[in-house]
Amino acid sequence: MIKFACKSISATLVNHRFFSIMSVQRLIGAIDQGTTSSRFMLFDANTLTQVGGHQLVHEQHFPHPGWVEHDPMAILNNVQNCMKEACDKLDHEFSLECIGVTNQRETVVVWDKRTGKPLHNAIVWNDARTAQLVQNFIQKEGNGHHNFLRELCGLPVSTYFSAMKLKWLIENAPLVRENIESQNCMFGTIDSWLIWVCGLETKNNVLELDRRC
């Protein structure tokens, strides 16, 4: 079971009698953090019928042609608000049994592991700033063949994946470099950052992960 709640979320869930009560409806929650918006949906645990939800869009940032960024804090705020609004819309008591998280592909975030604060805007999966890094890597390591890693991982080298985005951040974002050197930098996709920062806020008291979910 996953009990997943930031401080601002947990108050809402408690108000709705979040903890299991035999007489209330059992629900499953789903966070869908997408490229253009965030959604939180509620499903009946027995029938899997959707019984509630809320969705908010977030701003797209284009600092240069071919670059696409998101503000991670805006995303976190939207996810929290979507959870609150979806729960507030229900007019009956319920038990939220677990929450799943899905997210927008290879969009990446780097953050301070002590605070959860982002060290740079998230670089979105369709951002093309790493095109030259990718070409240099292919020439140096693959003798010009972009499929040289396909036998190992099944995919060609491209700007889509997160490794080159991290390399770009290391080379171009001083704050990221400083936190790597001080061993305070964490790196991951949106889902991993959301879970990390909510775990920090709850001090691991209400964040329990079970791989069986």
C-alpha positions as CSV (number, residue, x, y, z in Angstrom):
1,M,0.0,0.0,0.0
2,I,1.1,3.6,-0.7
3,K,0.2,6.2,1.8
4,F,1.3,9.4,0.0
5,A,0.5,12.8,1.4
6,C,2.3,16.1,1.6
7,K,1.4,18.3,4.6
8,S,-1.0,20.4,2.6
9,I,-2.6,17.3,1.2
10,S,-2.8,15.2,4.3
11,A,-5.0,17.7,6.1
12,T,-7.6,17.3,3.3
13,L,-7.4,13.6,3.4
14,V,-7.8,13.5,7.2
15,N,-10.9,15.8,6.9
16,H,-12.4,13.2,4.6
17,R,-11.6,10.4,7.1
18,F,-8.7,9.1,5.0
19,F,-8.1,6.2,7.3
20,S,-10.0,3.0,6.6
21,I,-13.5,2.8,7.9
22,M,-15.6,-0.3,7.0
23,S,-18.7,1.7,6.1
24,V,-17.2,4.2,3.6
25,Q,-16.4,3.8,-0.1
26,R,-12.9,2.5,-0.8
27,L,-11.1,4.5,-3.5
28,I,-7.9,4.3,-5.5
29,G,-6.2,7.6,-6.4
30,A,-4.1,8.3,-9.5
31,I,-1.7,11.2,-10.1
32,D,-1.3,11.8,-13.9
33,Q,1.5,14.4,-14.2
34,G,1.6,15.2,-17.9
35,T,3.5,17.5,-20.3
36,T,0.8,20.2,-20.3
37,S,-1.2,19.5,-17.2
38,S,-1.6,17.6,-13.9
39,R,-4.6,15.5,-13.0
40,F,-5.7,13.6,-9.9
41,M,-8.4,11.0,-10.4
42,L,-10.3,8.9,-8.0
43,F,-11.7,5.4,-8.8
44,D,-13.9,3.0,-6.9
45,A,-11.7,0.2,-5.6
46,N,-14.2,-2.5,-6.4
47,T,-15.6,-1.4,-9.8
48,L,-12.6,0.8,-11.0
49,T,-15.2,3.3,-12.1
50,Q,-14.0,6.9,-12.0
51,V,-15.8,8.8,-9.3
52,G,-13.9,12.1,-9.2
53,G,-11.0,14.1,-10.4
54,H,-9.5,17.5,-11.0
55,Q,-7.1,18.9,-13.7
56,L,-4.8,22.0,-13.9
57,V,-2.6,23.1,-16.7
58,H,0.9,24.5,-16.2
59,E,3.0,27.0,-18.2
60,Q,5.4,26.0,-20.9
61,H,8.7,27.9,-20.9
62,F,10.8,28.4,-24.1
63,P,14.0,30.2,-23.1
64,H,15.5,29.5,-26.6
65,P,14.4,28.0,-29.8
66,G,14.2,24.2,-29.3
67,W,14.3,24.5,-25.5
68,V,11.4,23.5,-23.4
69,E,11.3,23.8,-19.6
70,H,8.8,23.5,-16.7
71,D,8.8,25.0,-13.2
72,P,8.8,22.0,-10.9
73,M,7.3,24.0,-8.0
74,A,4.4,25.0,-10.2
75,I,3.9,21.3,-11.0
76,L,4.0,20.4,-7.3
77,N,1.5,23.1,-6.5
78,N,-0.9,21.9,-9.2
79,V,-0.6,18.3,-8.1
80,Q,-1.4,19.3,-4.5
81,N,-4.3,21.5,-5.6
82,C,-5.7,18.7,-7.9
83,M,-5.7,16.3,-5.0
84,K,-7.4,18.7,-2.7
85,E,-10.0,19.7,-5.2
86,A,-10.8,16.2,-6.2
87,C,-11.3,15.2,-2.6
88,D,-13.3,18.3,-1.8
89,K,-15.8,17.6,-4.6
90,L,-16.9,14.3,-3.1
91,D,-20.0,14.6,-0.9
92,H,-19.5,11.4,1.1
93,E,-16.9,9.8,3.3
94,F,-14.3,7.6,1.7
95,S,-11.2,5.6,2.4
96,L,-8.2,6.3,0.0
97,E,-6.5,2.9,-0.2
98,C,-3.5,3.7,-2.4
99,I,-2.2,6.2,-4.9
100,G,-0.4,5.5,-8.2
101,V,1.8,8.0,-10.0
102,T,2.4,8.3,-13.7
103,N,4.4,11.1,-15.3
104,Q,5.6,12.9,-18.5
105,R,8.1,10.6,-20.1
106,E,11.8,11.7,-19.7
107,T,11.4,15.2,-18.3
108,V,14.0,15.6,-15.7
109,V,14.5,17.5,-12.4
110,V,17.6,18.1,-10.3
111,W,17.1,19.0,-6.7
112,D,18.7,19.6,-3.3
113,K,18.3,16.4,-1.4
114,R,18.1,18.2,1.9
115,T,15.2,20.5,1.0
116,G,13.7,19.1,-2.1
117,K,14.1,22.5,-3.8
118,P,14.7,22.3,-7.5
119,L,18.2,23.5,-8.7
120,H,17.0,24.3,-12.2
121,N,13.8,24.3,-14.2
122,A,12.9,20.8,-15.4
123,I,14.1,20.0,-18.9
124,V,11.2,18.6,-20.8
125,W,11.4,15.3,-22.7
126,N,11.0,17.0,-26.1
127,D,13.7,19.6,-25.4
128,A,16.4,19.6,-28.2
129,R,19.3,21.5,-26.5
130,T,21.4,18.3,-26.2
131,A,21.5,17.7,-29.9
132,Q,25.2,18.6,-30.2
133,L,26.1,16.6,-27.1
134,V,24.3,13.6,-28.6
135,Q,26.1,13.9,-31.9
136,N,29.5,14.3,-30.2
137,F,28.8,11.2,-28.1
138,I,27.7,9.2,-31.2
139,Q,30.9,10.2,-33.1
140,K,33.2,9.5,-30.2
141,E,31.7,6.3,-28.7
142,G,29.8,4.8,-31.7
143,N,31.9,5.7,-34.7
144,G,29.0,7.8,-36.0
145,H,26.3,5.1,-35.6
146,H,23.4,6.2,-33.5
147,N,22.2,2.6,-33.0
148,F,25.4,1.4,-31.4
149,L,23.8,0.9,-28.0
150,R,20.6,-0.7,-29.4
151,E,21.9,-4.3,-28.6
152,L,22.4,-3.2,-25.0
153,C,19.2,-1.2,-24.3
154,G,17.0,-1.7,-27.4
155,L,17.0,2.0,-28.3
156,P,19.1,4.5,-30.3
157,V,21.0,7.4,-28.7
158,S,18.8,10.6,-28.9
159,T,18.0,13.9,-27.2
160,Y,14.9,12.2,-25.7
161,F,16.6,10.4,-22.8
162,S,17.7,11.9,-19.5
163,A,21.4,11.2,-19.4
164,M,22.3,13.9,-21.9
165,K,20.0,16.3,-20.2
166,L,21.9,15.7,-16.9
167,K,25.3,16.1,-18.7
168,W,24.1,19.5,-20.1
169,L,23.0,20.6,-16.6
170,I,26.4,19.7,-15.2
171,E,28.2,21.6,-17.8
172,N,25.9,24.7,-17.9
173,A,24.2,25.1,-14.5
174,P,26.7,26.2,-11.8
175,L,24.2,25.6,-9.0
176,V,23.8,22.0,-10.1
177,R,27.5,21.5,-10.3
178,E,28.0,22.9,-6.8
179,N,25.5,20.6,-5.3
180,I,27.0,17.6,-7.1
181,E,30.4,18.5,-5.7
182,S,28.9,18.8,-2.2
183,Q,27.0,15.5,-2.7
184,N,23.6,17.2,-2.2
185,C,22.2,16.8,-5.7
186,M,19.5,14.4,-6.6
187,F,18.4,13.7,-10.2
188,G,15.3,12.0,-11.6
189,T,12.1,12.2,-13.6
190,I,9.0,14.1,-12.3
191,D,7.5,11.1,-10.5
192,S,10.7,10.5,-8.4
193,W,10.9,14.1,-7.4
194,L,7.2,14.3,-6.4
195,I,7.6,11.2,-4.2
196,W,10.9,12.5,-2.8
197,V,9.7,15.9,-1.8
198,C,6.5,14.6,-0.3
199,G,8.6,12.1,1.7
200,L,10.7,15.0,3.0
201,E,7.6,17.0,4.0
202,T,6.1,14.1,5.9
203,K,9.5,13.1,7.4
204,N,8.7,9.5,6.3
205,N,5.8,9.2,8.7
206,V,3.0,8.8,6.2
207,L,5.0,7.8,3.1
208,E,5.0,4.0,2.9
209,L,6.0,2.3,-0.4
210,D,5.1,-1.3,-1.1
211,R,6.5,-2.7,-4.4
212,R,3.5,-5.0,-4.7
213,C,1.2,-2.1,-5.5
